[in-house]
Structure formats: structure tokens, C-alpha cells
Amino acid sequence: MTENTAATGKMDAIRILKILSKWRKQLLLVAIGSFVISFIFTLPVFMTPMFKSEAVVYPVNIKPYSNESPTEQLVQIFNADDVRDSLVDAFDLYKHYDIDPKGKFPRFEMMKRLGENINVEKNEYESVDITVYDSDPVLAARICDSLIVFTDRKAEQLLRTQAGELASAWKMQMEVYHAEMDSMENAIKILREQYGITDFERQIEGFSREYYRVLASGNVNNNMITMRKNLEEKGGEYVSLREHLWRIRGAYNDSKLKYNEAMMDVNKEVSFHNLVTPPAIPERKDSPKRTLIMLGFMISCLLFASVVILYQENYRSLLDKELGS
């Protein structure tokens, strides 16, 4: 059974080869014709050559917002609409891409074209790959370089906005602490001026020795009695105010430190990337791949022609059998 199947398959293959050999001239014409057609339609007149400029950057100085890594955040900034808008304005891309700015949905068409020509993605090494395609090799490199510059500006703007909000929050907190410190210092001042309490621990120690010495001699005066009363009634309040003032002063100093750090972020100028591979002007076009297109078109045409020929020959043989019978 297996031998019969193999023999049948072999006979079919031989028969197919004989049929194709019979039509070899026609197949040759199909090959030549498909070659000429594909050659013509892959010319720059019909298929615009596209050049590719690439760059690789590592993220630096990017503060996390959520669970995203710095690389993922940098990719998000690269893909921001206002970064793309900066590219459009800088290189007059509506004119370059032949998009009518007063036409129907011009911004949609522009963002679609930029999405096709610009690709930014994270790679396995936690760096960012940037690829820019354009019909002008010099412009492809310039767009790639400018994309990095505009992304840096966007990241700086985000950092300054975030730092400015933090600075405002810490400044408000400082004002609250400062008002509380002023209130407690005024209360302590009243205790010092009206009740004579300046340093409770030292005062109570010295006063106790003197008071009991004078008490033993029976010469206690009204001043000592008043001072004793003041220390008993206001001493605890003085200690509590002083300790709370110390804590609030520490919190105020911490807030001031945070405020100064935030203001440094607001005012400092830093880069948010390390350039690993700078963009370069491409020397050769990246697409279209003329050889592959022409070869694929020729093979497709030959396969289609072969199917048509085999179908025609098979149909003819069946028709001859029917007529013969």
C-alpha cells in the first residue's frame, strides 16, 4: 500500500514537471514580466526610500511616580503628545509630510505618521531604544537628536512642577510650625516675666535647698512663698511648653530642609538621560527591500501561473476523457 502511494506521488510529480516543462516559455515570460513590473514599481518614484537613524539612552535623575521603572517613565515621556508637537513645530513636519494643516483631521494624520516613523521602546537592558525613519537621512538623524532634547525638557518640566508643589506644601507646613513656635515662645515669655520661671530644673533645685534652709530657721518671707507657689503651679506648664517647643523646632527644621531640597529641584538644570548610542546620519536606505520585494513578487506570479496551468491541463484531460467516453 505504501509502495503504491509513493509510486503514485512520484508519477504525479513527474506529470507536474512535464506539464510545467511544456509551458516553460509562458512561465519564462511570466518571470520576465513580473521582474519588469516589480522593478518599475519599486523605483523611488513609486516607493519612497526610508532611512533609519537610531539612538540608545539610559534614564537618570528620574524620580518614581508609581510602580513604573525609570525606563518605563522615560518611554512615556518620549511618547508624550507635547514632545511630538515640539518636533512638528521645529521641523515644519506638516509641510514635510505633505499634510494640509487646514484639512480634515490634520493632527490625527500627523500623529499617525509620527507613530509610523518614530518608535521608542524599552529593551532588555533597561535602556531605551529610539528609532526614527524618514525619506531624508539628515532629517532622520536631526529628528532623533531633537526628540532626546525635547524629552529632556519635558522631564525637567515635570520635575520642576512636582518639586514646586512639594516646595509649596513644605512652605505651608513651615508657616504652621513657625506660628506654633511663636505662640509657645510668647507663653514661655509670660511665665518668665510674670512668674519668674526661667529654667525650672535648676531653679527648683536651688530654691528647694534655700527654702528648706530658711524654713528651718523660721525666716520664710512672702517672696519665697510666692516663688514656691509659682513653681508648683506653673512649673509643669513651663516644662511642657519647653519640650513641645523643642519638638516643633525640630519639625520646623526638618520641613525647612525638605523645602530647600525641593527648591533645589525647582532651580537646578540636569540631564535625564545618559547617551549610550548617539543618533547618526544613515548612509544606506533601510526600506524598501527591493530584492526581497522583487523576488517575492516573481515567485508569487510563477506560483499563480503554475496553478492556472495545472488547473487548465487537468480540466482539459478530464474534458478529453468525457468526450472519449
CORRADA-V59254 format. One record per residue. N is the residue number from 1. PHI is phi as a letter, one per 20 degrees, with the letter a starting at -180 (999 if undefined). D_LAST is the distance of its C-alpha to the last C-alpha in Angstrom with 1 decimal. Layout:
N_PHI_D_LAST + N_PHI_D_LAST
This chain:
1_999_29.6 + 2_f_31.4 + 3_f_30.6 + 4_f_26.8 + 5_f_27.2 + 6_f_29.3 + 7_f_26.9 + 8_f_24.0 + 9_f_26.3 + 10_f_27.4 + 11_f_23.9 + 12_f_23.2 + 13_f_26.6 + 14_f_25.9 + 15_f_22.6 + 16_f_24.5 + 17_f_27.2 + 18_f_25.0 + 19_f_23.5 + 20_f_27.1 + 21_f_28.4 + 22_f_26.0 + 23_d_27.4 + 24_f_30.9 + 25_f_32.5 + 26_f_31.4 + 27_f_32.6 + 28_f_35.8 + 29_f_36.3 + 30_f_35.7 + 31_f_38.3 + 32_f_40.8 + 33_f_40.3 + 34_f_40.8 + 35_f_43.8 + 36_f_45.4 + 37_f_44.8 + 38_f_46.2 + 39_f_49.1 + 40_f_50.0 + 41_f_49.8 + 42_d_51.9 + 43_f_54.7 + 44_g_58.0 + 45_f_57.5 + 46_d_54.6 + 47_c_55.4 + 48_f_59.1 + 49_f_60.3 + 50_d_62.1 + 51_d_65.0 + 52_d_66.1 + 53_d_69.7 + 54_c_70.6 + 55_b_73.7 + 56_c_74.8 + 57_c_77.8 + 58_d_79.7 + 59_f_81.4 + 60_b_85.2 + 61_m_87.9 + 62_d_85.5 + 63_e_87.0 + 64_f_84.7 + 65_e_84.0 + 66_b_82.0 + 67_e_79.8 + 68_f_78.1 + 69_f_78.8 + 70_g_80.5 + 71_f_77.2 + 72_f_75.3 + 73_f_78.2 + 74_f_78.1 + 75_f_74.3 + 76_f_75.1 + 77_f_77.7 + 78_g_75.4 + 79_e_72.9 + 80_f_75.6 + 81_f_75.0 + 82_f_78.5 + 83_f_77.8 + 84_f_74.7 + 85_f_76.7 + 86_f_79.2 + 87_f_76.5 + 88_g_75.2 + 89_f_78.8 + 90_f_79.7 + 91_d_76.7 + 92_l_76.0 + 93_f_72.4 + 94_f_71.5 + 95_f_71.8 + 96_f_70.3 + 97_e_67.2 + 98_l_67.1 + 99_d_67.6 + 100_f_69.4 + 101_f_72.3 + 102_d_72.6 + 103_e_68.9 + 104_e_67.1 + 105_l_67.6 + 106_f_68.9 + 107_f_70.3 + 108_g_67.1 + 109_f_65.2 + 110_f_68.0 + 111_f_68.0 + 112_f_64.2 + 113_f_64.4 + 114_f_67.2 + 115_f_65.2 + 116_f_62.4 + 117_e_64.8 + 118_c_67.4 + 119_c_66.7 + 120_c_69.6 + 121_b_69.1 + 122_f_71.0 + 123_d_70.0 + 124_f_70.4 + 125_e_73.9 + 126_m_75.3 + 127_d_75.5 + 128_d_73.7 + 129_e_71.0 + 130_d_71.0 + 131_c_68.2 + 132_c_68.3 + 133_d_65.6 + 134_a_66.3 + 135_f_65.3 + 136_d_68.8 + 137_f_69.7 + 138_f_73.4 + 139_f_73.0 + 140_g_70.9 + 141_f_73.8 + 142_f_76.4 + 143_f_74.5 + 144_f_74.2 + 145_f_77.9 + 146_f_78.9 + 147_f_76.9 + 148_f_79.0 + 149_f_82.2 + 150_f_81.4 + 151_f_80.4 + 152_g_83.7 + 153_f_85.5 + 154_f_83.6 + 155_f_84.5 + 156_f_88.1 + 157_f_88.1 + 158_f_86.8 + 159_f_89.4 + 160_f_92.2 + 161_f_91.2 + 162_f_91.0 + 163_f_94.2 + 164_f_95.9 + 165_f_95.1 + 166_f_96.4 + 167_f_99.6 + 168_f_100.2 + 169_f_99.9 + 170_f_102.2 + 171_f_104.7 + 172_f_104.9 + 173_f_105.4 + 174_g_108.2 + 175_f_109.9 + 176_f_109.8 + 177_f_111.3 + 178_f_113.9 + 179_f_115.0 + 180_f_115.3 + 181_f_117.3 + 182_f_119.7 + 183_f_120.3 + 184_f_121.1 + 185_f_123.3 + 186_f_125.2 + 187_f_125.7 + 188_f_126.9 + 189_f_129.2 + 190_f_130.8 + 191_f_131.4 + 192_f_133.0 + 193_f_135.2 + 194_e_136.2 + 195_d_136.2 + 196_m_136.9 + 197_e_133.9 + 198_d_132.7 + 199_b_131.5 + 200_g_131.5 + 201_f_131.3 + 202_f_134.1 + 203_f_136.2 + 204_f_136.0 + 205_f_136.9 + 206_f_139.9 + 207_f_141.0 + 208_f_140.9 + 209_f_143.2 + 210_f_145.6 + 211_f_145.5 + 212_f_146.3 + 213_f_149.0 + 214_f_150.6 + 215_f_150.0 + 216_f_152.0 + 217_e_154.9 + 218_m_154.8 + 219_d_154.4 + 220_f_151.0 + 221_d_151.0 + 222_f_148.9 + 223_f_146.7 + 224_f_145.6 + 225_f_144.9 + 226_f_142.8 + 227_f_140.9 + 228_f_140.2 + 229_f_139.0 + 230_f_136.7 + 231_f_135.2 + 232_f_134.6 + 233_e_133.0 + 234_d_131.2 + 235_f_130.6 + 236_f_127.3 + 237_f_126.1 + 238_f_127.0 + 239_f_125.1 + 240_f_122.0 + 241_f_122.0 + 242_f_122.4 + 243_f_119.6 + 244_f_117.2 + 245_f_118.2 + 246_f_117.3 + 247_f_113.9 + 248_f_113.2 + 249_f_114.4 + 250_f_111.9 + 251_f_109.1 + 252_f_110.2 + 253_f_110.1 + 254_f_106.6 + 255_f_105.4 + 256_f_107.0 + 257_f_105.3 + 258_f_101.9 + 259_f_102.7 + 260_f_103.6 + 261_f_100.4 + 262_f_98.4 + 263_f_100.3 + 264_f_99.6 + 265_f_95.8 + 266_f_96.4 + 267_e_98.1 + 268_f_96.6 + 269_d_93.9 + 270_c_91.4 + 271_e_88.0 + 272_d_85.2 + 273_b_83.0 + 274_d_83.3 + 275_f_81.1 + 276_e_79.1 + 277_c_76.7 + 278_f_77.8 + 279_f_75.3 + 280_c_74.6 + 281_f_73.1 + 282_f_69.5 + 283_e_68.9 + 284_c_65.1 + 285_f_62.7 + 286_e_61.0 + 287_b_58.0 + 288_f_55.4 + 289_e_53.9 + 290_g_52.2 + 291_f_50.7 + 292_f_49.1 + 293_f_47.9 + 294_f_46.4 + 295_f_44.8 + 296_f_43.3 + 297_f_42.0 + 298_f_40.4 + 299_f_38.7 + 300_f_37.5 + 301_f_36.1 + 302_f_34.3 + 303_f_32.9 + 304_f_31.6 + 305_f_30.2 + 306_f_28.4 + 307_f_26.9 + 308_f_25.7 + 309_f_24.2 + 310_f_22.5 + 311_f_21.1 + 312_f_19.9 + 313_f_18.3 + 314_f_16.6 + 315_f_15.4 + 316_f_14.2 + 317_f_12.3 + 318_f_10.6 + 319_f_9.9 + 320_f_8.5 + 321_f_6.1 + 322_f_5.2 + 323_f_5.4 + 324_f_3.7 + 325_f_0.0
